[in-house]
Amino acid sequence: ADNFIKMLNWEESNKLIFKYNYIIFEREDIDLEEYIKANEIINANKSKIIIIKNDNHKFSSATQFRKLLKEQSDNLEDIISKEVLEFILKNNIY
């Protein structure tokens, strides 16, 4: 969600919005439905947008995840599922 709301500032954002479908994970501090309604270009293409409502992880962020990963924190499974964490570690994604 945090990157999606910045998309209109990207180079050739109109082309991106019209060309691709989006799956966006909800964040507690961002009202995606209001954001989409308020942006004419995005609203015109809202059929290409799926918002995932995830109560278990809507407070988490990639920044927070990278910080906890770097610290080798035991709290990683609080923000990401065990299976996803194992995949990330196995494939050295971050």
Secondary structure per residue as TSV (DSSP state, phi and psi in degrees):
chain	resnum	aa	ss	phi	psi
A	1	A	-	360.0	-41.8
A	2	D	T	-64.7	-35.2
A	3	N	T	-78.5	-34.6
A	4	F	G	-60.9	-40.5
A	5	I	G	-71.8	-11.8
A	6	K	G	-93.7	-7.0
A	7	M	G	-58.0	-36.3
A	8	L	G	-64.0	-15.6
A	9	N	G	-87.2	-8.6
A	10	W	S	-78.1	155.6
A	11	E	T	-64.5	132.9
A	12	E	T	55.9	37.4
A	13	S	H	-60.1	-35.0
A	14	N	H	-58.1	-43.1
A	15	K	H	-63.1	-41.3
A	16	L	H	-62.1	-44.3
A	17	I	H	-64.4	-40.3
A	18	F	H	-77.3	-30.7
A	19	K	H	-84.9	-32.9
A	20	Y	-	-115.8	159.0
A	21	N	-	-95.0	152.6
A	22	Y	E	-130.1	137.2
A	23	I	E	-115.0	118.8
A	24	I	E	-120.3	130.2
A	25	F	E	-87.3	126.9
A	26	E	-	-61.8	143.7
A	27	R	-	-121.3	144.8
A	28	E	T	-56.1	-38.8
A	29	D	T	-91.2	5.8
A	30	I	-	-127.5	122.5
A	31	D	-	-91.8	90.5
A	32	L	H	-62.2	-40.2
A	33	E	H	-63.0	-40.9
A	34	E	H	-67.1	-41.1
A	35	Y	H	-60.6	-44.5
A	36	I	H	-64.4	-44.8
A	37	K	H	-60.3	-36.8
A	38	A	H	-79.2	-13.4
A	39	N	-	-110.7	110.0
A	40	E	H	-55.0	-45.8
A	41	I	H	-66.4	-46.8
A	42	I	H	-68.0	-42.0
A	43	N	H	-60.6	-36.1
A	44	A	H	-65.7	-20.7
A	45	N	T	-118.2	23.5
A	46	K	G	-63.4	-17.0
A	47	S	G	-67.9	-14.4
A	48	K	G	-94.3	7.4
A	49	I	E	-119.2	128.6
A	50	I	E	-116.1	126.7
A	51	I	E	-103.4	123.8
A	52	I	E	-93.6	117.7
A	53	K	-	-93.0	117.2
A	54	N	-	-131.2	91.2
A	55	D	T	-61.7	-27.9
A	56	N	T	-71.0	-29.2
A	57	H	T	-129.1	17.3
A	58	K	T	-75.1	-6.0
A	59	F	T	-96.2	-6.4
A	60	S	-	-86.7	161.1
A	61	S	-	-146.4	160.2
A	62	A	H	-62.4	-37.2
A	63	T	H	-61.6	-46.8
A	64	Q	H	-62.1	-42.8
A	65	F	H	-60.8	-48.1
A	66	R	H	-60.5	-39.5
A	67	K	H	-62.7	-48.2
A	68	L	H	-65.7	-36.9
A	69	L	H	-64.3	-45.4
A	70	K	H	-60.4	-38.7
A	71	E	T	-79.1	-4.7
A	72	Q	T	52.7	44.9
A	73	S	-	-72.3	147.4
A	74	D	T	-78.4	-6.8
A	75	N	T	-88.0	4.2
A	76	L	H	-58.5	-38.3
A	77	E	H	-72.2	-6.6
A	78	D	H	-75.4	-23.5
A	79	I	H	-116.0	-5.8
A	80	I	S	-151.5	147.5
A	81	S	-	-68.6	155.4
A	82	K	H	-58.3	-42.8
A	83	E	H	-64.0	-42.6
A	84	V	H	-67.7	-41.6
A	85	L	H	-59.9	-45.1
A	86	E	H	-60.7	-41.6
A	87	F	H	-62.5	-45.2
A	88	I	H	-61.6	-45.3
A	89	L	H	-67.5	-42.7
A	90	K	H	-62.5	-38.0
A	91	N	T	-99.0	5.9
A	92	N	T	47.9	52.4
A	93	I	-	-75.5	-39.9
A	94	Y	-	-99.9	360.0
